[in-house]
Amino acid sequence: MKRRKKRLAFLQPILYILIGMAVFFAIVYAGEYLIPGGKKNTVAPDDTGFLSTGQTSSAISDSTVEVVLYFTDEDFSGLVAEKRLIEKHHNMLESVLQELLRGPKLSSHYNPLPESTRLNGVFTESGIVYVDLSHEMKDGQSGGTTQELLSIFSIVDTLTSLPDVKRIKILIDGKEETTLCGHIDISEPLERDEKLIAEIQ
């Protein structure tokens, strides 16, 4: 009898340890399914605001608006467009331009605007939208006609896709320029050119 009691006394701590380990592994295993960040918690990538080809704009709410941004294809042969949902803002022109400067979301699209180009400001006067960009817009040009053309009209065609926007005047650090790198005249306001647009995605 005494031996049986001693044996039970000896096995009791081991039993508690085994139960504790079982509870521990049960919690860890369950956490993979239930806790955010666990292996089984598969969350779709964040494509907030992006509308792919053929996708309906059912996500549009009173606080968002659908816009079309123009980038370029990998061959720089024309403008390609992406539909995007952005938050409504008291200055929609600024919001749209900031989204354009962030670049495309599709890997097959490229931003023709030189890297590090910043928006200094945008305003409307006498029916003309003035877009004031940092000097990188001019200094970052490759020197070729194609990039100059596409970088200018990515802005022009994006903004003229908005209601009541017809003409765009590009400024560099608040100053008027005749051209960015010698090919396209920007001394006068520019209007939409749909011949450069290849497709909408």
Backbone as a ProteinNet text record, in pm:
[ID]
protein_1_A
[PRIMARY]
MKRRKKRLAFLQPILYILIGMAVFFAIVYAGEYLIPGGKKNTVAPDDTGFLSTGQTSSAISDSTVEVVLYFTDEDFSGLVAEKRLIEKHHNMLESVLQELLRGPKLSSHYNPLPESTRLNGVFTESGIVYVDLSHEMKDGQSGGTTQELLSIFSIVDTLTSLPDVKRIKILIDGKEETTLCGHIDISEPLERDEKLIAEIQ
[TERTIARY]
83.4	0	86.4	192.3	280.9	353.6	393.6	462.2	373.2	241.3	147.7	134.7	126.4	114.2	238.7	357	480.8	485.7	439.1	439.7	346.4	226.7	132.1	189.2	257.2	318.4	428	497	603.7	547.4	436.5	377.8	296.9	249.4	161.1	227.3	349.8	413	431.9	466.3	484.3	353	244.4	111.3	77.2	107.1	80.7	162.8	287.5	374.3	318.2	274.2	218.6	91.8	6.6	-117.2	-82.6	14.8	56.1	110.8	191.5	246.6	137.4	40.1	-71.3	-149.6	-174.2	-247.9	-166.8	-36.1	51.6	48.7	67.6	68.5	-68.6	-174.4	-309.8	-330.2	-279.4	-293.7	-212.6	-87.5	-1.9	-62.3	-109.7	-168.2	-293.2	-377.2	-500.5	-467.1	-358.9	-321.5	-288.9	-239.9	-210.1	-334.3	-447.1	-572.9	-647.5	-632.6	-719.6	-652.4	-523.8	-457.2	-407.4	-436.6	-384.6	-233.2	-179.5	-36.2	2.3	-91.6	-64.7	-52.6	4.3	31.9	-94.1	-204.4	-325.4	-414.9	-374.4	-455.7	-417	-480	-444.4	-525.1	-458.4	-523.3	-482.5	-578.3	-548.8	-459.2	-369.4	-281.9	-362.9	-306.4	-376.9	-373.9	-486.7	-500.4	-601.7	-599.6	-695.8	-692.3	-807.5	-818	-793	-743	-711	-825.5	-865.7	-970.1	-907.4	-906.5	-847.6	-944.7	-895.1	-974.8	-1105.6	-1215.9	-1345.2	-1406.9	-1334	-1387.1	-1486.2	-1595.9	-1694.9	-1651.5	-1706	-1668.6	-1768.3	-1810	-1907.7	-1851.2	-1718.4	-1655.6	-1664.3	-1709.4	-1719.4	-1822.1	-1783.6	-1874.1	-1883.6	-1956.5	-1970	-1838	-1741.2	-1613.4	-1503.5	-1533.6	-1433.3	-1483.7	-1390.5	-1424.8	-1331.5	-1381.8	-1300.7	-1231.8	-1101.8	-1026.2	-945.8	-897	-813.3	-676.2	-572.7	-435.4	-362.1	-281.5	-211.2	-61.8	-14.2	127.3	175.2	279.6	325.2	352.1	356	388	539.2	582.9	725.7	808.8	745.5	817.9	815.8	746.4	729.6	673.4	578.3	519.2	387.1	334.5	208.8	165.3	57.6	4.2	-92.3	-79.4	-175.1	-235.6	-358.2	-430	-470.3	-476.6	-525.7	-639.1	-749.5	-857.3	-819.3	-846.7	-808.6	-919	-944.5	-1036	-953.8	-986.5	-916.4	-1017.2	-970.5	-1056.1	-1091.4	-1215.5	-1256	-1183.4	-1144.9	-1064.9	-1113.4	-1093.1	-1138.5	-1059.1	-937.3	-858.3	-831.6	-926.3	-914.8	-798.9	-766.6	-654.6	-525.5	-505.8	-385.3	-384.4	-498.6	-507.4	-475.1	-527.7	-504.8	-357.7	-298.8	-157.9	-65.7	-96.7	-14.8	-22.8	-141.8	-158.9	-81	-80.2	-4	145.6	194	336.3	377.5	283.3	315.2	345.6	295.8	327.5	221.3	240.1	141.6	144.5	35.1	27.4	47.6	35.5	60.1	208.3	267.4	410	446.4	348.4	374.3	367.4	332.5	323.2	440.1	476.6	588.3	546.7	611.2	580.7	676.4	624.5	712.9	766.5	709.2	757.5	892.4	990	1121.9	1113.2	1197.5	1199.5	1227.2	1163.4	1179.3	1106.5	1033.9	953.5	849.4	838.4	744.3	643.9	528.1	424.9	439.6	472.2	481.1	343.4	254.5	120.4	41.8	-87.8	-175.7	-289.4	-323	-430.8	-495	-615	-689.1	-706.2	-682.7	-697	-746.1	-856.8	-916.7	-939.3	-982.4	-1014.6	-894.3	-775.2	-652.7	-601.6	-567	-509.9	-357.6	-298.5	-153.2	-97.1	-2.9	61.3	207.6	242.3	378.8	455.6	556.8	636.9	779.3	846.5	984.3	1078.8	1200.4	1297.4	1332.2	1306.2	1335	1255.4	1138.8	1057.6	1134.4	1215.8	1296.7	1434.5	1500.8	1638.7	1646.8	1539	1539.8	1501.2	1477.2	1442.6	1561.5	1532.6	1639.1	1702.9	1634.1	1684.3	1615.9	1537.2	1466.2	1327.5	1278	1144.7	1035.3	1050.5	944.1	913.9	1016.8	989	930.5	985.4	934.4	786.1	750.8	611.7	520.9	562	476.3	468.1	575.6	570.8	478.8	479.9	391.7	246.1	219.1	79.7	23.9	108.4	53.5	-17.7	35.9	-26.1	-148	-130	-238.2	-359.6	-336.6	-449.4	-512.8	-433.7	-491.9	-584.7	-538.4	-620.5	-740.6	-725.4	-839	-942.6	-915.3	-1018.6	-1115.4	-1082	-1170.3	-1271.6	-1389.5	-1492.2	-1443.5	-1474.6	-1451.3	-1303.8	-1215.8	-1073.4	-1039.1	-996.1	-972.5	-827.6	-764.2	-629.8	-536.3	-411.3	-311.9	-187.2	-136.8	-10.7	88.2	202.7	303.3	407.2	433.3	536	645.4	766.5	876.9	926.1	908.2	942.9	884.6	759.3	686.4	713.3	799.4	836.2	787.1	753.8	715	839.2	826	933.5	881.2	970	926.9	925.9	1013.8	1024.8	1095.4	1083.5	1154.4	1295.6	1309	1444.9	1458.1	1381.2	1404.1	1313.5	1211	1129.1	982.5	920.4	777	755.8	678.8	651.3	550.4	591.6	499.6	479.1	512.4	497.5	351.5	265.5	121.7	47.7	-75.5	-155.4	-178.7	-178.7	-193.7	-330.7	-384.7	-513.2	-493.1	-596.3	-593.2	-552.7	-468.6	-428.5	-455.7	-565.9	-605.9	-532.4	-458.9	-384.1	-272.3	-229.9	-120.9	-170.7	-303.3	-358.9	-374.8	-315	-320.4	-436	-452.3	-554.1	-581.7	-693.8	-727.8	-727.6	-659.3	-656.5	-693.4
-120.8	0	125.2	119.7	235.3	255.4	140.7	152.1	215.7	178.4	235.1	385.4	427.7	571.5	646	583.4	647.4	659.2	553.4	555.9	665.2	678.8	784	922.1	933.4	1062.3	1097.8	997.2	1020	1056.9	991.4	1015.1	1144.1	1193.6	1311.2	1435.1	1471.5	1588.5	1569.1	1443.3	1416	1434.1	1390.8	1405.8	1552.5	1634.9	1779.2	1842.1	1796.8	1850.8	1816.8	1690.9	1648.4	1725.6	1746.1	1824.2	1966.9	2025.2	2163.2	2176	2079.7	2083.4	2069.1	1981.6	1962.4	2091.9	2162.1	2289.9	2392.7	2398.3	2494.4	2475.3	2350.6	2324.9	2346.8	2321.3	2345.9	2494.4	2578.3	2724	2773.6	2724.7	2766.7	2725.7	2602.1	2552	2629.7	2655.7	2731.4	2872.4	2927.2	3063.9	3082.2	2975.1	2985	3013.6	2969.4	2989.2	3114.4	3150.3	3253.9	3388.5	3389.5	3514.7	3579.5	3711.6	3779.7	3768.4	3736.2	3717.2	3571.1	3484.7	3340.6	3286.7	3169.3	3115.6	3092.5	3059.7	3025.1	3145.6	3262.7	3382.5	3447.2	3405.7	3455.2	3578.6	3694.7	3822.2	3864.2	3907.4	3949.2	4071.9	4085.8	4203.1	4330	4440.4	4568.1	4631.8	4626.1	4693.4	4806.1	4871.8	4978	5080.7	5106.8	5211	5165.4	5042.5	4997.5	4917.5	4951.3	4878.4	4812.1	4680	4609.3	4605.9	4554.1	4550.8	4475	4537.5	4472.4	4476.9	4526.2	4530.7	4645.4	4620.2	4724.8	4817	4936.1	5034.5	5034.6	4916	4904	4951.3	4962.4	5006.7	5158	5228.2	5373.8	5409.1	5499.5	5546.1	5697.3	5755.7	5900.6	5970.4	5896.6	5957.7	5932	5856.9	5828	5864.6	5878	5909.1	5829.8	5786.1	5711.4	5808	5790.6	5873.3	5781.8	5838.8	5764.4	5831.4	5752.8	5803	5744.2	5826.1	5781.9	5765.2	5642.3	5610.2	5568.9	5489.2	5443.3	5292.8	5232.2	5089.7	5071.3	4945.2	4917.5	4962.2	4979.4	5024	5175.7	5244.8	5389.6	5427.4	5347.9	5372.5	5448.1	5465.3	5536.5	5537.4	5608.5	5616.9	5502.2	5441.7	5340.6	5391.1	5352.7	5412.7	5311.1	5358	5277.8	5354.1	5281.3	5339.7	5330.5	5434.6	5438	5504.3	5451.6	5516.6	5598	5725.1	5807.8	5879.4	5918.8	5990.5	6128.1	6169	6302.5	6405.5	6513.7	6615.3	6750.5	6854	6986.5	7035	6981.6	7011	6880.5	6840.8	6713.9	6713.5	6829.7	6836.8	6795	6844.5	6808.7	6660.2	6607.9	6465.9	6375.8	6410.4	6330	6335.6	6453.3	6466.6	6391.9	6397.4	6324.2	6173.6	6127.2	5984.8	5948.6	6038.2	6014.9	6006.7	6093.4	6093.8	5967.4	5904.2	5780.1	5665.8	5677.2	5577.1	5470.4	5383.5	5278.8	5166.1	5088.6	4970.4	4842	4850.6	4733.9	4728	4610.2	4594.5	4617.8	4607.6	4628.3	4775.2	4860.8	5003.9	5077.2	5190.1	5269.7	5415.7	5486.7	5628.4	5710.1	5782.7	5861.8	5986.5	6023	6140	6108.2	6196.3	6170.1	6144.3	6054.1	6018.1	6141.5	6145.9	6253.5	6382.6	6382.6	6500.8	6523.6	6647.1	6682.3	6785.3	6784.1	6882.9	7000.9	7117.3	7238.8	7298.3	7283.7	7338.7	7326.8	7346.8	7346.6	7444.6	7524	7621.6	7647.8	7701.5	7731.7	7882.2	7930.7	8073.7	8093.5	8163	8191.5	8064.5	7957.5	7833.3	7747	7789.6	7713	7656.5	7527.5	7464.6	7475.7	7542	7557.9	7451.2	7373.2	7266.6	7305.5	7335.1	7376.2	7256.5	7212.3	7095.8	7136.9	7050.7	7077.7	7063.2	7110.8	7113.1	6973.6	6868	6732.2	6696.4	6757.7	6731.6	6770.1	6872.9	6917.7	6852.9	6854.6	6803.9	6652.3	6581.6	6435.1	6378.5	6464	6415.5	6343.8	6239.2	6161.1	6235.2	6336.7	6410.1	6371	6264.1	6217.8	6277.8	6277.7	6334.1	6251.8	6119.5	6031.6	6052.7	6052	6070.4	6208	6308.2	6444.5	6452	6394	6394.3	6321	6199.1	6117.4	6172.9	6228.5	6283.4	6405	6485.6	6602.6	6559.7	6466.7	6432	6328.9	6266.1	6186.6	6279.6	6398.3	6498.7	6559.3	6601.8	6669.5	6577.7	6455.3	6365.1	6315.1	6304.5	6267.1	6375.9	6499.4	6608.1	6640.9	6629.7	6661.4	6549.7	6438.6	6336	6373.4	6479.3	6529.2	6625.9	6637.2	6728.2	6873.6	6942.7	7087.3	7126.7	7029.4	7063.4	7046.7	7155.8	7153.8	7184	7276.4	7318.9	7318.5	7277.8	7262.3	7342.7	7416.2	7490.8	7438.4	7390	7333.4	7439.2	7453.8	7544.1	7461.1	7516.5	7452.5	7547.2	7503.2	7587	7726.9	7732.8	7859.2	7943.2	7894.7	7974.1	7907.3	7993	7942.5	7896.5	7786.3	7732.9	7715.4	7730.1	7708.5	7559.6	7482.5	7339.4	7273.5	7140.8	7069.6	7032	6980.3	6949.3	6967.1	7064.5	7105.9	7050	6972.2	6908.3	6952.8	6958.6	6986.6	7126	7206.3	7343.3	7344.1	7395.3	7406.6	7553.6	7642.5	7784.8	7827.2	7748.1	7776.2	7659.7	7686.4	7577.5	7464.5	7342.2	7224.3	7160	7102.2	7034	6882.9	6811.1	6664	6611	6505.7	6438.9	6289.6	6243.8	6103.1	6011.2	6066.8	5982.5	5907.1	5957.2	5893.9	5779.6	5770.1	5673.3	5537.9	5435.4	5300.5	5219.1	5217.8	5133	5175.8	5127.2	5149.9	5015.5	5010.3	4885.5	4917.4
0	0	0	86.9	95.2	-37.8	-102	-229.7	-336.9	-335.5	-433.5	-413.1	-285.2	-256.6	-302.9	-276.3	-319.5	-471.9	-540	-686.4	-739.3	-680.2	-720.6	-692.3	-576.6	-541.9	-641.6	-689.3	-786.1	-925.3	-963.5	-1095.9	-1103.7	-991.7	-992.2	-1054.7	-1017.6	-1082.4	-1231.9	-1272.7	-1415.8	-1490.3	-1427.1	-1487.9	-1506.8	-1403.8	-1414.1	-1526.8	-1538.1	-1643.1	-1781.4	-1796.6	-1925.6	-1961.1	-1861.5	-1884.8	-1923.3	-1852.3	-1882.8	-2023.6	-2064.9	-2200.2	-2305.2	-2276	-2369.9	-2386.8	-2276.2	-2282.3	-2359.2	-2332.7	-2400.8	-2552	-2598	-2741.5	-2804.8	-2727.5	-2779.4	-2805.1	-2712.6	-2728.8	-2848.2	-2860	-2971.1	-3103.8	-3112.7	-3237	-3275.3	-3175.7	-3202.1	-3244.2	-3191.2	-3225.2	-3372	-3435.2	-3577.3	-3659.5	-3609.7	-3682.8	-3639.8	-3513.7	-3459	-3439.6	-3413.6	-3382.8	-3510.6	-3533.7	-3651.7	-3656.3	-3772.7	-3784	-3775.6	-3734.9	-3732.6	-3873.2	-3886.8	-4019.2	-4101.4	-4037.1	-4110.7	-4137.2	-4086.3	-4104.9	-4236.6	-4346.1	-4478	-4510.8	-4510.7	-4540.9	-4680.8	-4761.4	-4897.7	-4896.1	-4995.3	-5000.9	-5014.3	-4963.8	-4961.9	-5100	-5170	-5297.7	-5285	-5170	-5143.6	-5255.3	-5312.5	-5412.6	-5554.4	-5573.7	-5708.3	-5767.1	-5889.6	-5959.7	-6081.1	-6084.8	-6197.6	-6315	-6427	-6548.9	-6527.1	-6565.2	-6554.8	-6416.5	-6317.9	-6181.5	-6169.2	-6104.6	-6085.2	-5974.1	-5974.5	-5873.9	-5759.4	-5715.3	-5607.5	-5475.2	-5467.3	-5343	-5324.6	-5428.4	-5417.3	-5311.1	-5223.1	-5119.2	-5126.7	-5032	-5029.8	-5000.6	-4946.6	-4909.6	-5012.2	-5119.5	-5221.2	-5359.8	-5452.6	-5590.9	-5681.7	-5795.4	-5891.2	-5986.7	-6002.9	-6096.4	-6188.2	-6297.3	-6391.6	-6395.6	-6366.6	-6367.5	-6488.1	-6553.5	-6673	-6646.6	-6672.9	-6662.4	-6802.1	-6810.4	-6940.3	-6936.7	-7054.7	-7061.8	-7056.4	-7053.3	-7036.7	-7156.6	-7272.2	-7391.7	-7408.9	-7317.8	-7328.7	-7465.7	-7513.3	-7644.3	-7636.3	-7516.4	-7500.5	-7356	-7329.5	-7194.3	-7167.8	-7052.6	-7007.3	-6877.3	-6851	-6739.3	-6634.7	-6513.5	-6401.9	-6335	-6311.9	-6233.3	-6086.1	-6012.2	-5871.3	-5790	-5672.3	-5578.5	-5479.9	-5464.8	-5369	-5279.5	-5164.1	-5070.5	-5126.5	-5108.3	-5150	-5064.2	-5127.7	-5061	-5109.8	-5028.7	-5071.8	-5193.1	-5210.9	-5330.2	-5403.9	-5488.2	-5558.5	-5656.8	-5714.6	-5808.2	-5739	-5619	-5543	-5508.3	-5465.4	-5429.1	-5547.7	-5664.3	-5784.4	-5825.2	-5819.8	-5857.9	-5761.2	-5632.6	-5535.3	-5561	-5598	-5629	-5755.4	-5852.6	-5975.9	-5946	-5859.7	-5825.3	-5750.2	-5680.1	-5609.1	-5705.6	-5826.9	-5928.2	-5944.1	-6043.7	-6074	-5972.5	-5969.6	-5884.6	-5964.7	-6095.9	-6179.7	-6215.8	-6204.7	-6230.2	-6377.1	-6465.5	-6608	-6647.4	-6552.3	-6578.5	-6514.1	-6572.7	-6523.2	-6513.4	-6422.7	-6405.5	-6492.6	-6591.7	-6677.3	-6608.6	-6494.5	-6421.8	-6357.6	-6371.9	-6313.7	-6163.7	-6116.7	-5975.1	-5889.2	-5775.3	-5675.7	-5712.5	-5826.1	-5858.9	-5750.1	-5703.4	-5597.1	-5647.8	-5588.9	-5620.6	-5526	-5580.4	-5498.9	-5472	-5570.3	-5554.3	-5683.3	-5671.2	-5788.3	-5762.1	-5863.4	-5847.9	-5983.6	-5978.9	-6101.1	-6114.8	-6235.6	-6262	-6404.5	-6418.5	-6550.2	-6631.5	-6563	-6630.5	-6663.4	-6622.9	-6648.3	-6516.8	-6516.8	-6397.9	-6405.8	-6308.3	-6300.9	-6207.3	-6259.5	-6181.8	-6160.3	-6036.7	-6003.4	-5948.2	-6022.6	-5985.6	-5948.8	-5873	-5833.5	-5952.9	-5937	-6046.7	-6098.7	-6018.4	-6065.9	-6191	-6206.9	-6326.2	-6452.8	-6441.9	-6556	-6555.3	-6440.6	-6433.1	-6453.5	-6421.4	-6429.2	-6564.2	-6662.2	-6795.8	-6859.2	-6936.3	-7000.3	-7117.5	-7167.2	-7282.6	-7411.9	-7405.9	-7525.3	-7536.6	-7658.7	-7684.6	-7616.3	-7617.1	-7569.1	-7422.3	-7336.1	-7193.4	-7167	-7234.6	-7214.5	-7251.2	-7364.2	-7409.8	-7311.7	-7271.9	-7185.9	-7043.5	-6993.7	-6858	-6851.9	-6956	-6961.2	-6972.6	-7065.1	-7091	-6992.5	-6913.3	-6803.2	-6705.5	-6687.7	-6600.8	-6668.4	-6793.6	-6865.6	-6882.5	-6928.7	-6953.5	-6824.1	-6716.5	-6586.8	-6536.2	-6537.2	-6482.1	-6570.3	-6701.9	-6790.3	-6792.9	-6723.8	-6708.6	-6596.1	-6521.9	-6416.3	-6476.2	-6416.1	-6468.6	-6471.5	-6579.7	-6594.4	-6600	-6619.4	-6635.8	-6783.1	-6847.5	-6991.8	-7029.6	-6957.5	-6996.4	-6876.3	-6902.7	-6795.9	-6831.5	-6733.9	-6750.5	-6647.4	-6694.9	-6606.1	-6571.3	-6441.8	-6391.2	-6324	-6321.7	-6251.7	-6142.7	-6018.4	-5902	-5914	-5956.4	-5962.8	-6086	-6176.2	-6293.7	-6421.7	-6520.3	-6651.2	-6727	-6797.6	-6880.2	-7022.4	-7119.5	-7257.9	-7291.7	-7227.1	-7252.3	-7134.7	-7123.3	-7016.8	-7058.8	-7180.8	-7228.4	-7379.8	-7433.5	-7571	-7678.1	-7640.3	-7744.3	-7744.3	-7626.6	-7617	-7559.6	-7630.1	-7587.9	-7473.3	-7358.3	-7244.2	-7205	-7296.8	-7266.3	-7263.3	-7328.7	-7330.6	-7264.5	-7216	-7156.4	-7257	-7207.2	-7291.7	-7271.1	-7378.7	-7372.4	-7385.5	-7355.3	-7356.9	-7493.8	-7494.2	-7617.8	-7602.2	-7659.1	-7643.8	-7741.4	-7835.3	-7929.6	-7859.3	-7742.9	-7669	-7579.1	-7560.9	-7465.7	-7531.6	-7468.4	-7524.2	-7468.1	-7334.8	-7274.3	-7131.1	-7078	-6937.5	-6866.4	-6753.3	-6673	-6530.6
[MASK]
+++++++++++++++++++++++++++++++++++++++++++++++++++++++++++++++++++++++++++++++++++++++++++++++++++++++++++++++++++++++++++++++++++++++++++++++++++++++++++++++++++++++++++++++++++++++++++++++++++++++++

